Amino acid sequence: MSDWHKKEITKGVLGDLSKIREELEEAEDSLEQDQLMMLLFELSDICGAAGLVAQKITNGSFGLDELVKFSKLRSKVAIKTNV
């Protein structure tokens, strides 16, 4: 168990979905501890992990920047259509 988290969290592999799962579990633990700053770090780590997965599955053609662009577009559409 780490010094930061109160529960056992399985380590993931960078570039694999398992890393996103690890970061999500750490974010959930941060929230349970009422540690907002730690939660923000973990949310950032989730973004980074997702970008690395995108890079891996597209052989480097797409990464975090493209995910963020598309996320912003989806948010605009969701707000417009109330979804």
C-alpha positions as CSV (number, residue, x, y, z in Angstrom):
1,M,0.0,0.0,0.0
2,S,1.3,3.5,-0.8
3,D,1.8,6.3,1.6
4,W,-0.9,8.3,-0.2
5,H,-3.8,5.9,-0.5
6,K,-5.7,4.0,2.1
7,K,-6.7,1.0,0.0
8,E,-4.7,-1.5,-2.0
9,I,-4.5,-0.4,-5.7
10,T,-3.2,-2.7,-8.4
11,K,-0.5,-1.1,-10.5
12,G,-1.3,-0.7,-14.2
13,V,0.9,-0.7,-17.3
14,L,1.6,2.6,-19.1
15,G,-0.1,2.6,-22.4
16,D,-2.7,0.0,-21.3
17,L,-6.2,0.4,-20.1
18,S,-5.0,-1.1,-16.8
19,K,-3.2,2.2,-16.1
20,I,-6.4,4.2,-16.5
21,R,-8.1,1.8,-14.1
22,E,-5.3,2.3,-11.6
23,E,-5.6,6.1,-11.8
24,L,-9.4,5.9,-11.5
25,E,-9.1,3.8,-8.3
26,E,-6.6,6.3,-6.9
27,A,-9.0,9.2,-7.8
28,E,-11.8,7.3,-6.0
29,D,-9.6,6.8,-3.0
30,S,-8.6,10.5,-3.0
31,L,-12.3,11.4,-3.0
32,E,-13.1,9.0,-0.1
33,Q,-10.2,10.7,1.8
34,D,-11.7,14.1,1.0
35,Q,-8.4,15.1,-0.5
36,L,-9.3,17.5,-3.3
37,M,-5.8,18.4,-4.4
38,M,-4.8,14.7,-4.6
39,L,-8.0,14.1,-6.6
40,L,-7.0,16.8,-9.1
41,F,-3.6,15.1,-9.5
42,E,-5.2,11.8,-10.1
43,L,-7.6,13.3,-12.7
44,S,-4.6,14.7,-14.5
45,D,-3.0,11.2,-14.4
46,I,-6.1,9.7,-15.9
47,C,-5.8,12.2,-18.8
48,G,-2.2,11.3,-19.3
49,A,-2.9,7.6,-19.2
50,A,-5.7,7.9,-21.7
51,G,-3.4,9.9,-24.0
52,L,-0.8,7.1,-23.8
53,V,-3.4,4.5,-24.6
54,A,-4.4,6.5,-27.7
55,Q,-0.8,6.8,-28.8
56,K,-0.2,3.1,-28.4
57,I,-3.3,1.9,-30.3
58,T,-2.8,4.4,-33.1
59,N,1.0,3.9,-33.4
60,G,1.6,7.5,-32.3
61,S,-0.9,9.1,-34.8
62,F,-3.2,10.3,-32.0
63,G,-2.6,11.3,-28.4
64,L,-3.8,13.5,-25.6
65,D,-4.1,16.6,-27.7
66,E,-6.5,14.9,-30.1
67,L,-8.5,13.4,-27.2
68,V,-8.9,16.9,-25.6
69,K,-10.1,18.4,-28.9
70,F,-12.7,15.7,-29.4
71,S,-13.7,15.9,-25.8
72,K,-14.4,19.7,-26.1
73,L,-16.5,19.0,-29.3
74,R,-18.5,16.3,-27.5
75,S,-19.1,18.7,-24.6
76,K,-20.4,21.4,-26.9
77,V,-22.7,18.9,-28.6
78,A,-23.9,17.5,-25.2
79,I,-24.7,21.0,-23.9
80,K,-26.5,22.0,-27.1
81,T,-28.6,18.8,-27.2
82,N,-29.0,18.5,-23.4
83,V,-27.4,15.0,-23.4
